Amino acid sequence: MVKKAPRRTAERILEVTLELFNRFGEPNVSTTLISAELSISPGNLYYHYPAKDELINSLFDRYERALNELLNASDGVRDVEDAWFFMHSLFELIWQYRFLYRDLNDLLSKNRRLETHFQSVLKNKTRAVKALLDGMSRTGAVAIDSREVEATATSMVVVLTYWLSYEYVRDPRRALEPENAQAALLRGAHHVLNLLVPYLEPGQRMHLLQLVDAYNNGER
């Protein structure tokens, strides 16, 4: 049997850092804790990432690349079923990097690079949601006045961006634990798409309700 090559230290550091950030929140995780969790010296950690911000930036770069790739799929959304899958995929990615959203305002206040890049993230999310609305309009799944598109897209992006913060405030001790992930993602996708209910064609509105019921029953 061919032995797998050991993972590079830099890669292991990022994986463990992401796990710790997600579990405890970035402000509560020191580089000392990260090196202890990895059983490496602080010097070894600093060799790869000389400052904590470099760990944060590296993780954010990974997230941003994955997000932009996913957002490109918005062009293929044609109906509620597509939109449900798209939103759920977005929330799965957000969950994977949930520390960014849990501690968003704190991170932005301390990290200028993150601040500017997250503005691009918001613009790209808004652009993708507009593409989603356009695709669904062209198939007749939604009927929305062009004057309402901007506000509707912005509202959907706000819910996308701050849903996990809401979940955390609602239940700080348990909301962001892995065992609660699926329920949180489903609620998020539901509430984002619920903003489209006034514009959905009746059959599509019914299908959305059926999707929500099916997933809610699956969680019980």
C-alpha positions, 0 to 999 in steps of 0.5 A: 500500500502506498503511504499518503504524504503527510499534510504540509504544516501550513495546511494543517495549521489552517485546518485546525485554526478554522476549527478553533475559530468556529468553535470558540470565536476568533477573539477567544483563540490565541496563537498559543492555543493554536500551536498547543492544539497542533503540538507544535512550537509557537516559533513553527507557527510563526514561521508559516503565519507570522501574525494572527491576521495572516491566518484570518486572511488566508482563511478568508481568501479560501472562503472568498474563492469558494464563494465566488465560484458558487455565486457564479451558479446563480445564472442557472437558477430557474425556479424555486427548486433551483433557488432552494438548492442554491441558497442551501449551498450558500449557507453550507459554505457560510457555515463552514466559515461561520467564525467570519459571520459570528465575529464579523463586526469585530473582525472588520473593525480590526482588519482593513484588508478584510473590511475592503474585501467583505465589501466586495463579497456583499457586491458579489452576493447582490449581483448573484441574487439579481441574476437569480431573480432575473433567471426566475423572472424569465421563466415566469417563476416570479413576477417582480417589478424592476423597481423592486429588484434592488431592494429585494436583492438587498434584503435577501443579502442582509438575511444571508449575511446576518442569519448566523448572527441572529441564530447566535443571539437567539441561542448563544450556547447551542446555535453554532454547535455542529449538531445544530447546523442543518436546522440553522441552514434550513431556517436560513434558506427558508427565510431568504426565499420567503422574501420572494413569496409576494412575487412567486407564481402560485404553483411556485409558492406552493412548491416552496411551502412543500419544500419547507414542510419536507425538510422540516419534517425530515429534521424532526 
